[in-house]
Amino acid sequence: MEELYETKEGILYELYRFEADEMWTGPPGGFVQNKGNKQWIWLVINTANRQIIACHIGGRGQQDARKLFD
């Protein structure tokens, strides 16, 4: 099991470890046939318990990445 706390210089810190991933899908009804309108699904997951803590659906650029992290 992953450690959730760390003591450093006498102070107990709670550790947060996150994992970000992405996948894409096409428009409804055209998932396999039409790759022209890709929609990216961005997820951020807490690695300790696999809880999804953030989600964004949109493009793959820097602006959409900022929306995910905001």
Secondary structure, DSSP 8 states (H G I E B T S, - for coil): ----EEEETTEEEE---EEEEEEEE--TT-TTT--SS-EEEEEEEETTT--EEEEEEE-SSHHHHHHHH-
